Amino acid sequence: MIYLINANIIEALGLSWQKMLLHLANFVVLALVLIFLIYKPVKKFMQKRQDEIKQKYQDAEDVKLKAQKDIDEANENAQKSQEAMKQMALEVEETKKQAEIEKEQILAEAKEQAEKIKDDARVKAQEEKELALKEAKDEVVDIAVNLAGNILQREINKEDNSKIIDEALEEWNKKND
Protein backbone atom coordinates (compact mmCIF):
# COMPACT_ATOMS: atom_id res chain seq x y z
CA MET A 1 0.00 0.00 0.00
CA ILE A 2 2.83 2.34 0.63
CA TYR A 3 3.92 1.62 -2.92
CA LEU A 4 0.55 2.61 -4.25
CA ILE A 5 0.52 5.77 -2.27
CA ASN A 6 3.93 6.69 -3.57
CA ALA A 7 2.95 5.79 -7.15
CA ASN A 8 -0.22 7.80 -6.85
CA ILE A 9 1.65 10.81 -5.57
CA ILE A 10 4.15 10.61 -8.42
CA GLU A 11 1.35 10.27 -10.99
CA ALA A 12 -0.57 13.05 -9.32
CA LEU A 13 2.37 15.32 -9.88
CA GLY A 14 2.35 14.42 -13.55
CA LEU A 15 5.55 12.47 -13.44
CA SER A 16 6.19 8.99 -14.61
CA TRP A 17 9.13 6.70 -14.08
CA GLN A 18 9.91 6.86 -17.83
CA LYS A 19 10.05 10.61 -17.74
CA MET A 20 12.23 10.52 -14.67
CA LEU A 21 14.58 8.04 -16.36
CA LEU A 22 14.67 10.24 -19.43
CA HIS A 23 15.44 13.29 -17.30
CA LEU A 24 18.09 11.32 -15.41
CA ALA A 25 19.65 10.19 -18.71
CA ASN A 26 19.57 13.79 -19.99
CA PHE A 27 21.21 14.94 -16.79
CA VAL A 28 23.92 12.26 -17.07
CA VAL A 29 24.57 13.18 -20.73
CA LEU A 30 24.60 16.86 -19.87
CA ALA A 31 26.97 16.18 -16.96
CA LEU A 32 29.27 14.12 -19.22
CA VAL A 33 29.22 16.81 -21.90
CA LEU A 34 29.99 19.48 -19.31
CA ILE A 35 32.76 17.35 -17.85
CA PHE A 36 34.40 16.72 -21.23
CA LEU A 37 33.79 20.12 -22.81
CA ILE A 38 34.17 22.49 -19.88
CA TYR A 39 35.47 20.85 -16.70
CA LYS A 40 38.42 18.92 -18.17
CA PRO A 41 39.72 21.81 -20.36
CA VAL A 42 39.28 24.24 -17.48
CA LYS A 43 40.97 21.79 -15.11
CA LYS A 44 43.78 21.26 -17.66
CA PHE A 45 44.14 25.03 -18.11
CA MET A 46 44.18 25.56 -14.33
CA GLN A 47 46.73 22.77 -13.87
CA LYS A 48 48.90 24.24 -16.64
CA ARG A 49 48.62 27.71 -15.11
CA GLN A 50 49.41 26.31 -11.66
CA ASP A 51 52.49 24.52 -13.08
CA GLU A 52 53.61 27.73 -14.77
CA ILE A 53 53.21 29.65 -11.53
CA LYS A 54 55.11 26.94 -9.64
CA GLN A 55 57.87 27.05 -12.29
CA LYS A 56 58.06 30.84 -12.11
CA TYR A 57 58.14 30.65 -8.34
CA GLN A 58 60.90 28.03 -8.55
CA ASP A 59 62.80 30.18 -11.07
CA ALA A 60 62.41 33.17 -8.75
CA GLU A 61 63.71 31.06 -5.85
CA ASP A 62 66.66 29.93 -7.97
CA VAL A 63 67.42 33.53 -8.95
CA LYS A 64 67.08 34.58 -5.33
CA LEU A 65 69.44 31.80 -4.20
CA LYS A 66 71.92 32.66 -6.94
CA ALA A 67 71.71 36.34 -6.03
CA GLN A 68 72.24 35.50 -2.36
CA LYS A 69 75.17 33.28 -3.31
CA ASP A 70 76.62 36.12 -5.44
CA ILE A 71 76.11 38.58 -2.57
CA ASP A 72 77.78 36.20 -0.13
CA GLU A 73 80.64 35.67 -2.58
CA ALA A 74 80.99 39.42 -3.13
CA ASN A 75 80.99 40.02 0.63
CA GLU A 76 83.61 37.30 1.06
CA ASN A 77 85.72 38.83 -1.72
CA ALA A 78 85.31 42.27 -0.16
CA GLN A 79 86.35 40.89 3.21
CA LYS A 80 89.38 39.18 1.65
CA SER A 81 90.23 42.43 -0.14
CA GLN A 82 89.97 44.36 3.11
CA GLU A 83 92.18 41.82 4.86
CA ALA A 84 94.67 42.00 1.99
CA MET A 85 94.60 45.81 2.16
CA LYS A 86 95.18 45.68 5.94
CA GLN A 87 98.06 43.28 5.40
CA MET A 88 99.51 45.52 2.70
CA ALA A 89 99.11 48.54 4.98
CA LEU A 90 100.95 46.68 7.73
CA GLU A 91 103.68 45.73 5.27
CA VAL A 92 103.93 49.34 4.07
CA GLU A 93 104.10 50.54 7.66
CA GLU A 94 106.77 47.96 8.44
CA THR A 95 108.69 48.99 5.33
CA LYS A 96 108.41 52.65 6.39
CA LYS A 97 109.74 51.79 9.84
CA GLN A 98 112.58 49.78 8.32
CA ALA A 99 113.35 52.63 5.90
CA GLU A 100 113.34 55.09 8.79
CA ILE A 101 115.74 52.88 10.73
CA GLU A 102 117.98 52.53 7.69
CA LYS A 103 117.78 56.30 7.13
CA GLU A 104 118.86 56.93 10.71
CA GLN A 105 121.71 54.43 10.35
CA ILE A 106 122.83 56.01 7.08
CA LEU A 107 122.65 59.49 8.60
CA ALA A 108 124.60 58.32 11.63
CA GLU A 109 127.21 56.70 9.40
CA ALA A 110 127.36 59.84 7.23
CA LYS A 111 127.81 62.04 10.30
CA GLU A 112 130.45 59.69 11.60
CA GLN A 113 132.26 59.74 8.25
CA ALA A 114 131.91 63.52 8.07
CA GLU A 115 133.41 63.84 11.56
CA LYS A 116 136.20 61.46 10.58
CA ILE A 117 136.85 63.45 7.39
CA LYS A 118 136.83 66.69 9.40
CA ASP A 119 139.18 65.19 11.98
CA ASP A 120 141.45 63.86 9.23
CA ALA A 121 141.35 67.28 7.53
CA ARG A 122 142.21 68.98 10.83
CA VAL A 123 145.07 66.57 11.44
CA LYS A 124 146.30 67.01 7.88
CA ALA A 125 145.93 70.79 8.11
CA GLN A 126 147.78 70.75 11.41
CA GLU A 127 150.53 68.60 9.88
CA GLU A 128 150.73 70.87 6.83
CA LYS A 129 150.81 73.93 9.13
CA GLU A 130 153.58 72.38 11.17
CA LEU A 131 155.42 71.42 7.99
CA ALA A 132 154.94 74.94 6.60
CA LEU A 133 156.17 76.43 9.87
CA LYS A 134 159.16 74.10 9.83
CA GLU A 135 159.91 75.04 6.21
CA ALA A 136 159.42 78.71 7.06
CA LYS A 137 161.79 78.33 10.03
CA ASP A 138 164.28 76.54 7.80
CA GLU A 139 164.00 79.32 5.23
CA VAL A 140 164.31 81.99 7.89
CA VAL A 141 167.37 80.19 9.20
CA ASP A 142 168.77 79.90 5.67
CA ILE A 143 168.06 83.56 5.06
CA ALA A 144 169.55 84.48 8.38
CA VAL A 145 172.65 82.40 7.62
CA ASN A 146 172.90 84.00 4.15
CA LEU A 147 172.37 87.38 5.66
CA ALA A 148 174.96 86.74 8.33
CA GLY A 149 177.35 85.48 5.67
CA ASN A 150 176.79 88.58 3.56
CA ILE A 151 177.27 90.75 6.59
CA LEU A 152 180.49 89.03 7.49
CA GLN A 153 181.83 89.31 3.95
CA ARG A 154 181.70 92.99 3.88
CA GLU A 155 181.37 95.86 6.03
CA ILE A 156 177.82 97.07 6.00
CA ASN A 157 176.49 100.49 6.38
CA LYS A 158 172.90 101.44 6.95
CA GLU A 159 171.98 101.46 3.25
CA ASP A 160 173.58 98.08 2.67
CA ASN A 161 171.73 96.66 5.66
CA SER A 162 168.35 97.84 4.28
CA LYS A 163 169.25 96.55 0.85
CA ILE A 164 170.21 93.09 2.21
CA ILE A 165 167.01 92.86 4.27
CA ASP A 166 164.89 93.85 1.23
CA GLU A 167 166.62 91.26 -0.94
CA ALA A 168 166.11 88.57 1.73
CA LEU A 169 162.40 89.43 2.00
CA GLU A 170 161.99 89.35 -1.81
CA GLU A 171 163.71 85.98 -1.96
CA TRP A 172 161.50 84.66 0.84
CA ASN A 173 158.31 85.97 -0.88
CA LYS A 174 159.32 84.31 -4.15
CA LYS A 175 159.74 80.97 -2.39
CA ASN A 176 156.33 81.25 -0.68
CA ASP A 177 154.48 82.17 -3.85
C-alpha positions as CSV (number, residue, x, y, z in Angstrom):
1,M,0.0,0.0,0.0
2,I,2.8,2.3,0.6
3,Y,3.9,1.6,-2.9
4,L,0.5,2.6,-4.3
5,I,0.5,5.8,-2.3
6,N,3.9,6.7,-3.6
7,A,3.0,5.8,-7.1
8,N,-0.2,7.8,-6.8
9,I,1.6,10.8,-5.6
10,I,4.1,10.6,-8.4
11,E,1.4,10.3,-11.0
12,A,-0.6,13.0,-9.3
13,L,2.4,15.3,-9.9
14,G,2.4,14.4,-13.6
15,L,5.5,12.5,-13.4
16,S,6.2,9.0,-14.6
17,W,9.1,6.7,-14.1
18,Q,9.9,6.9,-17.8
19,K,10.1,10.6,-17.7
20,M,12.2,10.5,-14.7
21,L,14.6,8.0,-16.4
22,L,14.7,10.2,-19.4
23,H,15.4,13.3,-17.3
24,L,18.1,11.3,-15.4
25,A,19.7,10.2,-18.7
26,N,19.6,13.8,-20.0
27,F,21.2,14.9,-16.8
28,V,23.9,12.3,-17.1
29,V,24.6,13.2,-20.7
30,L,24.6,16.9,-19.9
31,A,27.0,16.2,-17.0
32,L,29.3,14.1,-19.2
33,V,29.2,16.8,-21.9
34,L,30.0,19.5,-19.3
35,I,32.8,17.4,-17.8
36,F,34.4,16.7,-21.2
37,L,33.8,20.1,-22.8
38,I,34.2,22.5,-19.9
39,Y,35.5,20.8,-16.7
40,K,38.4,18.9,-18.2
41,P,39.7,21.8,-20.4
42,V,39.3,24.2,-17.5
43,K,41.0,21.8,-15.1
44,K,43.8,21.3,-17.7
45,F,44.1,25.0,-18.1
46,M,44.2,25.6,-14.3
47,Q,46.7,22.8,-13.9
48,K,48.9,24.2,-16.6
49,R,48.6,27.7,-15.1
50,Q,49.4,26.3,-11.7
51,D,52.5,24.5,-13.1
52,E,53.6,27.7,-14.8
53,I,53.2,29.6,-11.5
54,K,55.1,26.9,-9.6
55,Q,57.9,27.1,-12.3
56,K,58.1,30.8,-12.1
57,Y,58.1,30.6,-8.3
58,Q,60.9,28.0,-8.6
59,D,62.8,30.2,-11.1
60,A,62.4,33.2,-8.8
61,E,63.7,31.1,-5.8
62,D,66.7,29.9,-8.0
63,V,67.4,33.5,-9.0
64,K,67.1,34.6,-5.3
65,L,69.4,31.8,-4.2
66,K,71.9,32.7,-6.9
67,A,71.7,36.3,-6.0
68,Q,72.2,35.5,-2.4
69,K,75.2,33.3,-3.3
70,D,76.6,36.1,-5.4
71,I,76.1,38.6,-2.6
72,D,77.8,36.2,-0.1
73,E,80.6,35.7,-2.6
74,A,81.0,39.4,-3.1
75,N,81.0,40.0,0.6
76,E,83.6,37.3,1.1
77,N,85.7,38.8,-1.7
78,A,85.3,42.3,-0.2
79,Q,86.4,40.9,3.2
80,K,89.4,39.2,1.6
81,S,90.2,42.4,-0.1
82,Q,90.0,44.4,3.1
83,E,92.2,41.8,4.9
84,A,94.7,42.0,2.0
85,M,94.6,45.8,2.2
86,K,95.2,45.7,5.9
87,Q,98.1,43.3,5.4
88,M,99.5,45.5,2.7
89,A,99.1,48.5,5.0
90,L,101.0,46.7,7.7
91,E,103.7,45.7,5.3
92,V,103.9,49.3,4.1
93,E,104.1,50.5,7.7
94,E,106.8,48.0,8.4
95,T,108.7,49.0,5.3
96,K,108.4,52.7,6.4
97,K,109.7,51.8,9.8
98,Q,112.6,49.8,8.3
99,A,113.4,52.6,5.9
100,E,113.3,55.1,8.8
101,I,115.7,52.9,10.7
102,E,118.0,52.5,7.7
103,K,117.8,56.3,7.1
104,E,118.9,56.9,10.7
105,Q,121.7,54.4,10.4
106,I,122.8,56.0,7.1
107,L,122.6,59.5,8.6
108,A,124.6,58.3,11.6
109,E,127.2,56.7,9.4
110,A,127.4,59.8,7.2
111,K,127.8,62.0,10.3
112,E,130.5,59.7,11.6
113,Q,132.3,59.7,8.3
114,A,131.9,63.5,8.1
115,E,133.4,63.8,11.6
116,K,136.2,61.5,10.6
117,I,136.9,63.5,7.4
118,K,136.8,66.7,9.4
119,D,139.2,65.2,12.0
120,D,141.5,63.9,9.2
121,A,141.4,67.3,7.5
122,R,142.2,69.0,10.8
123,V,145.1,66.6,11.4
124,K,146.3,67.0,7.9
125,A,145.9,70.8,8.1
126,Q,147.8,70.8,11.4
127,E,150.5,68.6,9.9
128,E,150.7,70.9,6.8
129,K,150.8,73.9,9.1
130,E,153.6,72.4,11.2
131,L,155.4,71.4,8.0
132,A,154.9,74.9,6.6
133,L,156.2,76.4,9.9
134,K,159.2,74.1,9.8
135,E,159.9,75.0,6.2
136,A,159.4,78.7,7.1
137,K,161.8,78.3,10.0
138,D,164.3,76.5,7.8
139,E,164.0,79.3,5.2
140,V,164.3,82.0,7.9
141,V,167.4,80.2,9.2
142,D,168.8,79.9,5.7
143,I,168.1,83.6,5.1
144,A,169.6,84.5,8.4
145,V,172.6,82.4,7.6
146,N,172.9,84.0,4.2
147,L,172.4,87.4,5.7
148,A,175.0,86.7,8.3
149,G,177.3,85.5,5.7
150,N,176.8,88.6,3.6
151,I,177.3,90.8,6.6
152,L,180.5,89.0,7.5
153,Q,181.8,89.3,3.9
154,R,181.7,93.0,3.9
155,E,181.4,95.9,6.0
156,I,177.8,97.1,6.0
157,N,176.5,100.5,6.4
158,K,172.9,101.4,6.9
159,E,172.0,101.5,3.2
160,D,173.6,98.1,2.7
161,N,171.7,96.7,5.7
162,S,168.4,97.8,4.3
163,K,169.2,96.6,0.8
164,I,170.2,93.1,2.2
165,I,167.0,92.9,4.3
166,D,164.9,93.8,1.2
167,E,166.6,91.3,-0.9
168,A,166.1,88.6,1.7
169,L,162.4,89.4,2.0
170,E,162.0,89.4,-1.8
171,E,163.7,86.0,-2.0
172,W,161.5,84.7,0.8
173,N,158.3,86.0,-0.9
174,K,159.3,84.3,-4.1
175,K,159.7,81.0,-2.4
176,N,156.3,81.2,-0.7
177,D,154.5,82.2,-3.9
